[in-house]
């Protein structure tokens, strides 16, 4: 049975892929259907979704012009304002081992031309996506955060569950309690209490009552509310 975060991801991923399928035809459609496989979906689930909680401005199997007047496809392209970020997931197997010296050189030249065209490039091994997703997530966050200022750098410290709790608390219109989190996210009592406690320790929430020794309910911190437009999803 899927937990809340997995359920949200699966729904968002399905919408994401259907949206891009509906916009494509010919070779671009074929490439999306064939190229977006297990490794690419794992990257989205383990890294991108945990980092940002949405797929806005992200394009799977993105077609670009090749330096030899042809075309090639990136696993993912993140395009927002002046930032063009190319993301590639590299497996380790026969495909990579059997590559010729000239093909290897050609790949490096292709990558260099991307840099000349203004792309920033991230290459992740499948093993790191699977076994060290937090490291990959931090690299992506740092890159995106540098382009969108100090406010975004603060926001990226918020994981997906915390962001959803803030969104829920904002809509609730009153102080939020552990029981509210239990009911909304189907958490156990201990997990609900721990989630709010950790958010308080990170200064995302502040006590809503008079006392601080034993906090029973919380409200969203003012500096977080001030950044709500960014928290809600980049516009």
N, C-alpha and C positions, 0 to 999 in steps of 0.2 A: 504494500500500500504506500502511495506517495505521501511524503510529508508536505507541509504547506509550501515551503520554498521550492521543492521539486515540482509540485503541482503548478505553481505560478510560472516556473521556467518552461515546463512542457507546453503550457498554453501559449505563452509569449513566443516561444520558438516556432510553434506551428503557424501562428499568425505571421511571423517574420518571414518564413520561407514561402508561404502562400502569397504574400504580398509581392515578393520579388519574382516568383514564378509568373504571376499575372502580368508583370511588366516586361516580360522577355519573350523572345521567339528565336527560332533558328538555332545557331551554334551557341548563343548565350544561354538559352533555355536548356539545351542539352548538357552544357558544361555544369550548370547549377545542379541539375538532377543527378549527374554522375559524379561530380567533384565534391559536393557537400556530403561527406560521409561521417563515419564514427569519430575520427580524430578532430574534425572541424566542429562537430556538435559538442564533443567533450571540452574543447577550448571555450566555447560559448558558455557551457554550464559551469565549468570549474573556475573560469577566470573572468570572462567579460561580464557575465550576469552578476557574479559576486562583487565585482568592482563597481558596476554602474546601475544594475537593476533594470536596464532597458537596452534596446538595440537601435536607438535613434542614430542616424548618420552613419550606420554601419552597413556595408554592402558585401554579401557573400559572392565568391567567384566573380570578382570585379574585372572587367575587360579593360585593358589599356593598350595603347599603341606600342609596338615593339620597335627597338632602335633599328631594326632591319626592315621597317615598313610593313611588318606583319602585326599580329596581335598576340597577346598572352593574357593569362588570367592570374590574378592574385587570390589567395585563399580568402582574404578579407581586406577591405579598404575602409578606413574611417575618414570621412570627409566632413570637416566643419570649419567654416571660415578659411583661414590661410593654412590650416593644418591638413596635410595629406599623409596619412599613416598607412603603410602597407604591412600586413601581417601574414606570415607564412608559417605553416605547421609542417615540419620535416620529420618523416619517419626514418627509421634506421632498418634497412632490409635489403633484399636483392636489387631493388630498383636503384638504390643509391650506390650499392657496391659495384654494379655492372656498368656504371656510367663511364664513358671513355674520357681520356684526358682532354680532348677537344671540347666535348660536351661540358666538362667541368669548367673549363676556361670560359666557355660561352655563357654559362650561368653567372659567373662572376662579372663579366662585362655587362650583362643585362642588369644586374643589380647596381653596378656603378652608374649606368645610364639613368636608372630610377632616381638615384641620389642627385644627379645633375639636373633632373627635371623637378627637383624640389620635394621629393618623397622622403619621409623618414621610414626606416625599415626595421621591423622586429621579426626575427626568426626564432621560433621555439621548437625544440625537439618534442616528439610525441611523449618521450619518457618524462620530460619536465612538466608537460601539460598534465600528465597522469599523476606523477608522484610529487611534484613540487609546484602545485598551482599557486600557492600564496606568493612565492617568489616572482612568478610570471605576472601575477595580478599587480604587485607593487611596481614593477617596471612599467606596465601599461599606465597605471595611475599617475606615476611621476611624469611620464611623457605628456599625457593629456593635461595634467594639472599645471605644468609649466606654461602652457599656451593660454590658459583661461584664468590666470590670476590667483591671488591669495585666497579669495572666497572659495574657489573651487578646490584649492589645496586643502582647505579645512573640510569641505564636504566629502572628499574622497576617503576620509577616515571613518565614514559611516558605512557599515555593511548593509546588505539588503534588508535583513530583518529589522534593524534599527531604523532604516529609512521608512519601512512600512509602518512601524510603531509610531513614528513621528507623523506620518501622513494620517494615520487613524486618530491620534490624539488631537491633531489640528482640526479634524472634522467633528470630533466628539463634542467640542465646545465646553468642556469642563475638565477638571482634574482627572487624570487617568490612574487607575488602580490595577494591581496584579490580576484581579478577577476579570477586568475588561480585556486584558491581554489573553487570559486563558480562553475566554469565550470567543474572541475574534479570531485567534490564530490556532485554536485547539491545542494549546500548550498545557502541560501539567503545571500544578501550582508552583513547584520549585523552579521550573524553567521560566515561568512568567515573572516571578520575583527576581530571579537572577538577571534576566534581561533588563528589567527596569533599573536594577541596582547598578549594573555595568554602564548603562547609559547615563545615569546620574554621576558616576565616577568619571566619565568622559566629558562631563559638562554639557551633555546634550539635553538633559532634563534637569529641573530644579524642584526642590520641595514645594508642594502647594499648600501645606499646612503651616502651623506655627513652629513646630519643633523640627530639629535636624538630627537628633539622636536616634530616633526611630521613625523613619519616613514611611508613611502609609499611602500617600498619593503624590503625583507629580504633575508638573506642567512643562511644556516645551520651553527650553531656555530662549531668552529674548534674541540672542545673537543667531540662533538657529532660525527663528521665525523671520529675522531680517534677511536671511538667505533663502527664504522659502521658494522663490522663483527658480533658483538653481537646483534646490533639492527636488523640486517637482519634475525636473527633467529637461533643462537646457532650452526650453522654449521651442 
